[in-house]
Amino acid sequence: MTMVLGLALIALGVVAAVLQVGWVARSTPGPVQRWRVSAPLPRMQRHASDLAIAALLIAGAIVVEQGRPWWTFYAAVIVGSAVAAVAQALAVRALPARVGH
């Protein structure tokens, strides 16, 4: 059961990363940078959204590790972060082109 709950938390982190692209696209007039998505957001909103994504990924990894070998935590963090980064990059790529891009 902890595996399912942990994977659900990691999936929520991935969803939050993709939603962050939408927040940036709606709040800024310029193009969204692929690997610095939150940069155009206001300072506190940028930190809050980045922290929420990181917290969900790490919490999911902690829950996945319960009752399993110690390396499971690190594997879950690395794989979850990689999936979130790829999903966010694909969401940026799916945005329509903007003027000035």
CYANA upper distance limits for C-alpha pairs under 8 A (distance plus 0.5 A):
  1 MET  CA      5 LEU  CA      6.85
  2 THR  CA      6 GLY  CA      6.40
  2 THR  CA     63 VAL  CA      6.34
  2 THR  CA     64 VAL  CA      6.31
  2 THR  CA     66 GLN  CA      7.38
  3 MET  CA      7 LEU  CA      6.57
  3 MET  CA     63 VAL  CA      7.42
  3 MET  CA     64 VAL  CA      5.21
  3 MET  CA     65 GLU  CA      8.27
  4 VAL  CA      8 ALA  CA      6.60
  4 VAL  CA     64 VAL  CA      8.21
  5 LEU  CA      9 LEU  CA      6.83
  5 LEU  CA     60 GLY  CA      7.82
  5 LEU  CA     63 VAL  CA      7.51
  5 LEU  CA     64 VAL  CA      7.96
  6 GLY  CA     10 ILE  CA      6.80
  6 GLY  CA     59 ALA  CA      7.79
  6 GLY  CA     60 GLY  CA      4.52
  6 GLY  CA     61 ALA  CA      6.63
  6 GLY  CA     62 ILE  CA      7.81
  6 GLY  CA     63 VAL  CA      5.30
  6 GLY  CA     64 VAL  CA      5.16
  7 LEU  CA     11 ALA  CA      6.55
  7 LEU  CA     60 GLY  CA      6.56
  7 LEU  CA     61 ALA  CA      8.30
  7 LEU  CA     64 VAL  CA      7.37
  8 ALA  CA     12 LEU  CA      6.70
  8 ALA  CA     60 GLY  CA      7.70
  9 LEU  CA     13 GLY  CA      6.86
  9 LEU  CA     56 LEU  CA      6.15
  9 LEU  CA     57 LEU  CA      7.12
  9 LEU  CA     59 ALA  CA      7.39
  9 LEU  CA     60 GLY  CA      5.16
 10 ILE  CA     14 VAL  CA      6.91
 10 ILE  CA     56 LEU  CA      6.48
 10 ILE  CA     57 LEU  CA      5.27
 10 ILE  CA     58 ILE  CA      8.28
 10 ILE  CA     59 ALA  CA      8.24
 10 ILE  CA     60 GLY  CA      5.46
 10 ILE  CA     61 ALA  CA      7.71
 10 ILE  CA     80 GLY  CA      6.61
 11 ALA  CA     15 VAL  CA      6.72
 12 LEU  CA     16 ALA  CA      6.57
 12 LEU  CA     56 LEU  CA      7.22
 13 GLY  CA     17 ALA  CA      6.72
 13 GLY  CA     52 ALA  CA      8.07
 13 GLY  CA     53 ILE  CA      5.37
 13 GLY  CA     54 ALA  CA      7.67
 13 GLY  CA     55 ALA  CA      8.35
 13 GLY  CA     56 LEU  CA      5.44
 13 GLY  CA     57 LEU  CA      5.91
 13 GLY  CA     84 ALA  CA      7.55
 14 VAL  CA     18 VAL  CA      6.90
 14 VAL  CA     53 ILE  CA      7.89
 14 VAL  CA     57 LEU  CA      8.43
 14 VAL  CA     80 GLY  CA      8.16
 14 VAL  CA     83 VAL  CA      7.52
 14 VAL  CA     84 ALA  CA      5.02
 14 VAL  CA     87 ALA  CA      7.44
 14 VAL  CA     88 GLN  CA      8.30
 15 VAL  CA     19 LEU  CA      6.62
 15 VAL  CA     84 ALA  CA      8.38
 16 ALA  CA     20 GLN  CA      6.57
 16 ALA  CA     49 SER  CA      8.42
 16 ALA  CA     52 ALA  CA      8.24
 16 ALA  CA     53 ILE  CA      6.50
 17 ALA  CA     21 VAL  CA      7.40
 17 ALA  CA     53 ILE  CA      6.73
 17 ALA  CA     84 ALA  CA      6.72
 17 ALA  CA     85 ALA  CA      8.16
 17 ALA  CA     87 ALA  CA      8.05
 17 ALA  CA     88 GLN  CA      6.25
 18 VAL  CA     22 GLY  CA      7.54
 18 VAL  CA     84 ALA  CA      8.29
 18 VAL  CA     87 ALA  CA      6.95
 18 VAL  CA     88 GLN  CA      5.46
 18 VAL  CA     91 ALA  CA      6.67
 19 LEU  CA     23 TRP  CA      6.94
 20 GLN  CA     24 VAL  CA      6.75
 20 GLN  CA     37 VAL  CA      8.07
 20 GLN  CA     38 SER  CA      7.69
 20 GLN  CA     49 SER  CA      7.58
 21 VAL  CA     25 ALA  CA      6.55
 21 VAL  CA     32 VAL  CA      8.30
 21 VAL  CA     37 VAL  CA      6.96
 21 VAL  CA     38 SER  CA      8.26
 21 VAL  CA     88 GLN  CA      7.34
 21 VAL  CA     91 ALA  CA      7.21
 21 VAL  CA     92 VAL  CA      6.89
 22 GLY  CA     26 ARG  CA      6.65
 23 TRP  CA     27 SER  CA      6.61
 24 VAL  CA     28 THR  CA      6.43
 24 VAL  CA     32 VAL  CA      7.61
 24 VAL  CA     37 VAL  CA      7.60
 24 VAL  CA     38 SER  CA      7.22
 24 VAL  CA     40 PRO  CA      7.41
 24 VAL  CA     41 LEU  CA      6.91
 25 ALA  CA     29 PRO  CA      7.95
 25 ALA  CA     31 PRO  CA      8.22
 25 ALA  CA     32 VAL  CA      7.10
 27 SER  CA     41 LEU  CA      7.91
 28 THR  CA     40 PRO  CA      7.26
 28 THR  CA     41 LEU  CA      8.19
 30 GLY  CA     98 ARG  CA      7.49
 30 GLY  CA     99 VAL  CA      8.16
 30 GLY  CA    100 GLY  CA      7.56
 30 GLY  CA    101 HIS  CA      7.97
 31 PRO  CA     97 ALA  CA      8.16
 31 PRO  CA     98 ARG  CA      6.60
 31 PRO  CA    100 GLY  CA      7.94
 31 PRO  CA    101 HIS  CA      6.35
 32 VAL  CA     36 ARG  CA      8.46
 32 VAL  CA     37 VAL  CA      6.62
 32 VAL  CA     92 VAL  CA      7.20
 33 GLN  CA     37 VAL  CA      5.91
 33 GLN  CA     92 VAL  CA      8.14
 34 ARG  CA     88 GLN  CA      8.35
 34 ARG  CA     89 ALA  CA      6.07
 34 ARG  CA     92 VAL  CA      6.58
 34 ARG  CA     93 ARG  CA      8.19
 35 TRP  CA     89 ALA  CA      7.62
 38 SER  CA     46 ARG  CA      5.97
 38 SER  CA     49 SER  CA      8.44
 38 SER  CA     50 ASP  CA      7.95
 39 ALA  CA     46 ARG  CA      7.37
 40 PRO  CA     46 ARG  CA      8.45
 41 LEU  CA     45 GLN  CA      6.74
 41 LEU  CA     46 ARG  CA      5.75
 42 PRO  CA     46 ARG  CA      6.41
 43 ARG  CA     47 HIS  CA      6.79
 44 MET  CA     48 ALA  CA      6.50
 45 GLN  CA     49 SER  CA      6.52
 46 ARG  CA     50 ASP  CA      6.61
 47 HIS  CA     51 LEU  CA      6.39
 48 ALA  CA     52 ALA  CA      6.56
 49 SER  CA     53 ILE  CA      6.79
 50 ASP  CA     54 ALA  CA      6.74
 51 LEU  CA     55 ALA  CA      6.38
 52 ALA  CA     56 LEU  CA      6.65
 53 ILE  CA     57 LEU  CA      6.82
 54 ALA  CA     58 ILE  CA      6.58
 55 ALA  CA     59 ALA  CA      6.32
 56 LEU  CA     60 GLY  CA      6.46
 57 LEU  CA     61 ALA  CA      6.75
 57 LEU  CA     77 VAL  CA      6.98
 57 LEU  CA     80 GLY  CA      6.81
 57 LEU  CA     81 SER  CA      7.45
 58 ILE  CA     62 ILE  CA      6.67
 58 ILE  CA     77 VAL  CA      6.70
 59 ALA  CA     63 VAL  CA      6.75
 60 GLY  CA     64 VAL  CA      6.59
 60 GLY  CA     76 ALA  CA      8.36
 61 ALA  CA     65 GLU  CA      6.67
 61 ALA  CA     72 THR  CA      8.30
 61 ALA  CA     73 PHE  CA      5.68
 61 ALA  CA     74 TYR  CA      8.05
 61 ALA  CA     76 ALA  CA      5.57
 61 ALA  CA     77 VAL  CA      6.11
 62 ILE  CA     66 GLN  CA      7.22
 62 ILE  CA     73 PHE  CA      6.48
 64 VAL  CA     68 ARG  CA      8.36
 64 VAL  CA     72 THR  CA      7.85
 64 VAL  CA     73 PHE  CA      7.42
 64 VAL  CA     76 ALA  CA      7.83
 65 GLU  CA     69 PRO  CA      7.48
 65 GLU  CA     70 TRP  CA      7.44
 65 GLU  CA     72 THR  CA      5.87
 65 GLU  CA     73 PHE  CA      5.60
 68 ARG  CA     72 THR  CA      7.11
 70 TRP  CA     74 TYR  CA      8.32
 71 TRP  CA     75 ALA  CA      6.77
 72 THR  CA     76 ALA  CA      6.51
 73 PHE  CA     77 VAL  CA      6.71
 74 TYR  CA     78 ILE  CA      6.60
 75 ALA  CA     79 VAL  CA      6.48
 76 ALA  CA     80 GLY  CA      6.19
 77 VAL  CA     81 SER  CA      6.39
 78 ILE  CA     82 ALA  CA      6.59
 79 VAL  CA     83 VAL  CA      6.61
 80 GLY  CA     84 ALA  CA      6.62
 81 SER  CA     85 ALA  CA      6.58
 82 ALA  CA     86 VAL  CA      6.66
 83 VAL  CA     87 ALA  CA      6.52
 84 ALA  CA     88 GLN  CA      6.52
 85 ALA  CA     89 ALA  CA      6.60
 86 VAL  CA     90 LEU  CA      6.60
 87 ALA  CA     91 ALA  CA      6.64
 88 GLN  CA     92 VAL  CA      6.76
 89 ALA  CA     93 ARG  CA      6.67
 90 LEU  CA     94 ALA  CA      6.61
 91 ALA  CA     95 LEU  CA      7.09
 97 ALA  CA    101 HIS  CA      7.33
